[in-house]
Protein backbone atom coordinates (compact mmCIF):
# COMPACT_ATOMS: atom_id res chain seq x y z
CA UNK A 1 0.00 0.00 0.00
CA UNK A 2 1.29 3.46 -0.79
CA UNK A 3 0.29 6.81 0.71
CA UNK A 4 1.36 10.35 -0.18
CA UNK A 5 1.29 13.06 2.48
CA UNK A 6 0.98 16.81 1.98
CA UNK A 7 4.67 17.43 1.19
CA UNK A 8 4.66 14.63 -1.42
CA UNK A 9 6.62 12.15 0.68
CA UNK A 10 5.75 8.66 -0.44
CA UNK A 11 5.17 6.14 2.32
CA UNK A 12 5.05 2.41 1.57
CA UNK A 13 3.27 0.09 3.97
CA UNK A 14 3.93 -3.63 3.93
CA UNK A 15 0.89 -5.81 3.49
CA UNK A 16 0.08 -7.27 6.94
CA UNK A 17 -1.04 -10.64 5.59
CA UNK A 18 0.62 -13.50 3.80
CA UNK A 19 0.32 -13.59 0.06
CA UNK A 20 -2.62 -15.76 -0.96
CA UNK A 21 -1.87 -19.16 -2.41
CA UNK A 22 -2.96 -20.05 -5.88
CA UNK A 23 -6.16 -21.86 -6.63
CA UNK A 24 -4.53 -25.29 -6.91
CA UNK A 25 -5.82 -27.59 -4.23
CA UNK A 26 -4.86 -30.93 -2.78
CA UNK A 27 -7.18 -33.73 -3.86
CA UNK A 28 -10.03 -34.51 -1.51
CA UNK A 29 -10.69 -38.04 -0.31
CA UNK A 30 -14.04 -39.83 -0.14
CA UNK A 31 -15.18 -43.06 1.48
CA UNK A 32 -16.92 -44.27 -1.67
CA UNK A 33 -18.86 -46.85 0.28
CA UNK A 34 -20.91 -47.61 3.37
CA UNK A 35 -20.05 -46.10 6.73
CA UNK A 36 -20.80 -49.42 8.45
CA UNK A 37 -17.66 -50.85 9.99
CA UNK A 38 -15.76 -47.55 9.62
CA UNK A 39 -14.21 -45.44 12.37
CA UNK A 40 -15.67 -41.96 11.90
CA UNK A 41 -14.14 -39.07 13.85
CA UNK A 42 -16.09 -36.19 15.36
CA UNK A 43 -13.97 -33.36 16.73
CA UNK A 44 -15.16 -30.52 18.95
CA UNK A 45 -13.54 -28.00 21.27
CA UNK A 46 -16.00 -28.34 24.13
CA UNK A 47 -16.92 -24.68 23.68
CA UNK A 48 -20.25 -24.74 21.90
CA UNK A 49 -23.29 -26.37 23.52
CA UNK A 50 -24.97 -26.51 20.12
CA UNK A 51 -22.15 -28.47 18.49
CA UNK A 52 -21.84 -30.80 21.48
CA UNK A 53 -25.53 -31.64 21.15
CA UNK A 54 -25.18 -32.24 17.40
CA UNK A 55 -22.08 -34.40 17.89
CA UNK A 56 -23.88 -36.42 20.57
CA UNK A 57 -26.84 -36.93 18.23
CA UNK A 58 -24.56 -37.97 15.36
CA UNK A 59 -22.70 -40.45 17.57
CA UNK A 60 -26.00 -42.29 18.02
CA UNK A 61 -26.83 -42.08 14.31
CA UNK A 62 -23.39 -43.34 13.28
CA UNK A 63 -23.70 -46.30 15.67
CA UNK A 64 -27.18 -47.05 14.33
CA UNK A 65 -25.64 -47.21 10.85
CA UNK A 66 -22.87 -49.59 11.97
CA UNK A 67 -20.03 -47.06 12.20
CA UNK A 68 -17.74 -46.62 15.18
CA UNK A 69 -17.68 -42.95 16.24
CA UNK A 70 -14.44 -41.61 17.68
CA UNK A 71 -15.01 -38.31 19.50
CA UNK A 72 -12.15 -35.95 20.26
CA UNK A 73 -12.26 -32.81 22.35
CA UNK A 74 -9.46 -30.57 21.10
CA UNK A 75 -7.75 -28.32 23.60
CA UNK A 76 -5.78 -25.09 23.57
CA UNK A 77 -3.44 -24.12 20.75
CA UNK A 78 -0.53 -22.43 22.52
CA UNK A 79 2.13 -23.51 25.00
CA UNK A 80 1.97 -26.93 26.60
CA UNK A 81 -1.76 -27.14 25.81
CA UNK A 82 -0.93 -26.58 22.15
CA UNK A 83 1.64 -29.38 22.18
CA UNK A 84 -0.87 -31.73 23.80
CA UNK A 85 -3.63 -30.72 21.35
CA UNK A 86 -1.34 -31.26 18.35
CA UNK A 87 -0.52 -34.73 19.67
CA UNK A 88 -4.19 -35.55 20.30
CA UNK A 89 -5.24 -34.39 16.81
CA UNK A 90 -2.44 -36.45 15.24
CA UNK A 91 -3.45 -39.60 17.15
CA UNK A 92 -7.15 -39.05 16.35
CA UNK A 93 -6.40 -38.50 12.65
CA UNK A 94 -4.35 -41.71 12.56
CA UNK A 95 -7.06 -43.85 14.15
CA UNK A 96 -10.12 -42.73 12.15
CA UNK A 97 -10.98 -43.42 8.52
CA UNK A 98 -12.88 -40.16 8.01
CA UNK A 99 -14.18 -37.35 10.13
CA UNK A 100 -15.74 -33.99 10.78
CA UNK A 101 -14.17 -31.10 12.62
CA UNK A 102 -16.20 -28.29 14.12
CA UNK A 103 -17.54 -25.92 14.98
CA UNK A 104 -16.67 -22.85 12.96
CA UNK A 105 -18.80 -20.21 14.63
CA UNK A 106 -16.14 -17.66 15.53
CA UNK A 107 -12.80 -16.70 14.02
CA UNK A 108 -10.38 -18.87 16.00
CA UNK A 109 -12.80 -21.81 16.22
CA UNK A 110 -13.23 -21.72 12.45
CA UNK A 111 -9.46 -21.56 11.88
CA UNK A 112 -8.80 -24.46 14.25
CA UNK A 113 -11.66 -26.53 12.83
CA UNK A 114 -10.39 -26.07 9.29
CA UNK A 115 -6.81 -26.87 10.28
CA UNK A 116 -7.87 -30.10 12.00
CA UNK A 117 -9.98 -31.18 9.01
CA UNK A 118 -6.98 -30.50 6.76
CA UNK A 119 -4.93 -32.79 9.02
CA UNK A 120 -7.27 -35.63 8.04
CA UNK A 121 -7.24 -34.71 4.35
CA UNK A 122 -3.44 -34.54 4.36
CA UNK A 123 -3.49 -38.22 5.37
CA UNK A 124 -5.76 -39.04 2.44
CA UNK A 125 -8.79 -39.44 4.69
CA UNK A 126 -12.18 -37.87 3.91
CA UNK A 127 -12.79 -34.79 6.01
CA UNK A 128 -15.56 -32.27 6.47
CA UNK A 129 -15.46 -29.05 8.45
CA UNK A 130 -18.70 -27.85 10.05
CA UNK A 131 -19.06 -24.08 9.81
CA UNK A 132 -21.92 -21.71 10.50
CA UNK A 133 -22.89 -19.60 7.50
CA UNK A 134 -21.51 -16.37 8.93
CA UNK A 135 -17.98 -17.87 8.91
CA UNK A 136 -18.16 -19.70 5.59
CA UNK A 137 -15.89 -17.29 3.71
CA UNK A 138 -13.32 -17.37 6.50
CA UNK A 139 -13.33 -21.20 6.35
CA UNK A 140 -12.84 -21.14 2.59
CA UNK A 141 -9.99 -18.63 2.89
CA UNK A 142 -8.29 -20.67 5.59
CA UNK A 143 -8.65 -23.92 3.62
CA UNK A 144 -7.22 -22.27 0.51
CA UNK A 145 -4.34 -20.82 2.53
CA UNK A 146 -3.57 -24.34 3.83
CA UNK A 147 -3.53 -25.71 0.28
CA UNK A 148 -6.92 -27.45 0.53
CA UNK A 149 -9.23 -25.08 -1.35
CA UNK A 150 -11.62 -27.95 -2.08
CA UNK A 151 -12.06 -28.97 1.55
CA UNK A 152 -15.63 -30.13 2.06
CA UNK A 153 -17.64 -27.71 4.19
CA UNK A 154 -20.93 -28.46 5.91
CA UNK A 155 -22.64 -25.08 6.25
CA UNK A 156 -24.86 -24.92 9.32
CA UNK A 157 -27.32 -22.13 10.21
CA UNK A 158 -26.11 -19.07 12.08
CA UNK A 159 -26.50 -18.40 14.91
CA UNK A 160 -26.62 -21.89 16.30
CA UNK A 161 -25.69 -21.40 19.92
CA UNK A 162 -28.81 -19.56 21.14
CA UNK A 163 -31.26 -22.11 19.73
CA UNK A 164 -33.25 -24.38 22.05
CA UNK A 165 -32.24 -28.03 22.34
CA UNK A 166 -35.26 -29.36 20.43
CA UNK A 167 -34.42 -27.09 17.48
CA UNK A 168 -30.78 -28.24 17.59
CA UNK A 169 -31.92 -31.87 17.50
CA UNK A 170 -33.96 -31.05 14.38
CA UNK A 171 -30.87 -29.45 12.81
CA UNK A 172 -28.77 -32.51 13.74
CA UNK A 173 -31.34 -34.79 12.10
CA UNK A 174 -31.63 -32.60 8.99
CA UNK A 175 -27.86 -32.19 8.42
CA UNK A 176 -26.67 -35.71 9.26
CA UNK A 177 -27.40 -37.10 5.75
CA UNK A 178 -25.47 -34.21 4.17
CA UNK A 179 -22.50 -34.88 6.50
CA UNK A 180 -22.40 -38.56 5.45
CA UNK A 181 -22.82 -37.59 1.78
CA UNK A 182 -19.90 -35.14 2.00
CA UNK A 183 -17.72 -37.96 3.31
CA UNK A 184 -18.71 -40.01 0.29
CA UNK A 185 -20.38 -42.54 2.55
CA UNK A 186 -23.63 -44.43 2.44
CA UNK A 187 -25.92 -45.18 5.37
Secondary structure, DSSP 8 states (H G I E B T S, - for coil): -EEE-TT--EEE---SS-----S---------EE-TT-EEEEEE-S--HHHHHHHHHHHHHHHHTT-EEEEEE---SSHHHHHHHHHHHHHHHHH-SEEEEEEESSHHHHHHHHHHHHHHHHTT-EEEEEEEGGGHHHHHHHHHHTT-TT-EEEEE-S--TTS-HHHHHHHHHHHHHHHHHHHTEE-
